[in-house]
Amino acid sequence: MSRRCCITGKKPMVANHVSHAHNKTKRRQLPNLQTKRIWLPDEGRWVRLRVSARALRTIDKKGLKAAMRDAGVRL
């Protein structure tokens, strides 16, 4: 399974780890992904999603259907 949010599309970024001597080595910055089960009341079923913390806030604010519609994702 890829490390990608299914709503916002966030994925790992590449950055430099800088030491005290200013040596630079590549590192990955991973998104804060959580696996959550979300209840869909109109369909009467649970949906398991791997979403970022930011997407969870969006789902709390708008609802799952509206957040998926805005992101252009289908269940």
C-alpha positions as CSV (number, residue, x, y, z in Angstrom):
1,M,0.0,0.0,0.0
2,S,1.4,3.4,-1.0
3,R,2.0,6.1,1.6
4,R,-0.6,8.4,0.0
5,C,-3.7,10.1,1.5
6,C,-6.8,9.0,-0.5
7,I,-8.5,12.4,0.0
8,T,-5.8,15.1,-0.1
9,G,-3.3,13.2,-2.2
10,K,-0.4,14.0,0.2
11,K,2.6,11.8,-0.4
12,P,6.2,11.7,0.9
13,M,8.5,14.6,0.2
14,V,12.3,14.5,-0.2
15,A,14.4,16.9,1.9
16,N,17.9,17.2,3.3
17,H,19.0,16.1,6.7
18,V,21.6,18.8,7.7
19,S,24.2,17.8,10.3
20,H,26.0,20.2,12.6
21,A,29.0,20.2,10.1
22,H,26.5,21.2,7.4
23,N,26.7,17.8,5.6
24,K,23.6,17.1,3.7
25,T,22.0,13.7,3.2
26,K,18.7,12.9,1.6
27,R,15.8,12.0,3.8
28,R,12.0,11.4,3.4
29,Q,9.3,13.4,5.1
30,L,6.3,11.1,5.4
31,P,2.8,12.4,5.7
32,N,0.8,11.8,8.9
33,L,-1.4,9.0,7.7
34,Q,-4.0,7.3,9.8
35,T,-6.1,4.3,9.0
36,K,-9.7,5.1,10.0
37,R,-13.1,3.4,9.7
38,I,-15.7,6.0,8.9
39,W,-19.4,5.3,9.1
40,L,-21.6,6.2,6.0
41,P,-25.1,6.7,7.4
42,D,-26.9,7.0,4.1
43,E,-25.3,3.7,2.8
44,G,-25.4,2.0,6.2
45,R,-21.8,0.7,6.0
46,W,-18.3,1.4,7.3
47,V,-15.5,2.6,5.0
48,R,-11.9,2.0,5.8
49,L,-9.7,4.9,4.6
50,R,-6.0,5.8,4.9
51,V,-6.1,9.5,5.3
52,S,-3.9,12.3,6.6
53,A,-4.6,14.2,9.8
54,R,-5.6,17.2,7.7
55,A,-8.1,15.1,5.7
56,L,-9.6,13.9,9.0
57,R,-10.2,17.6,10.0
58,T,-11.8,18.2,6.6
59,I,-14.1,15.2,7.0
60,D,-15.1,16.4,10.4
61,K,-16.0,19.8,9.0
62,K,-17.6,18.9,5.7
63,G,-18.6,15.3,6.0
64,L,-17.1,12.4,4.1
65,K,-19.3,12.6,1.0
66,A,-18.6,16.4,0.5
67,A,-14.9,15.9,1.1
68,M,-14.7,13.0,-1.4
69,R,-16.7,15.0,-3.9
70,D,-14.4,18.1,-3.6
71,A,-11.3,15.9,-4.0
72,G,-12.8,14.1,-7.0
73,V,-12.6,10.7,-5.5
74,R,-15.3,8.0,-5.6
75,L,-16.0,5.3,-3.0
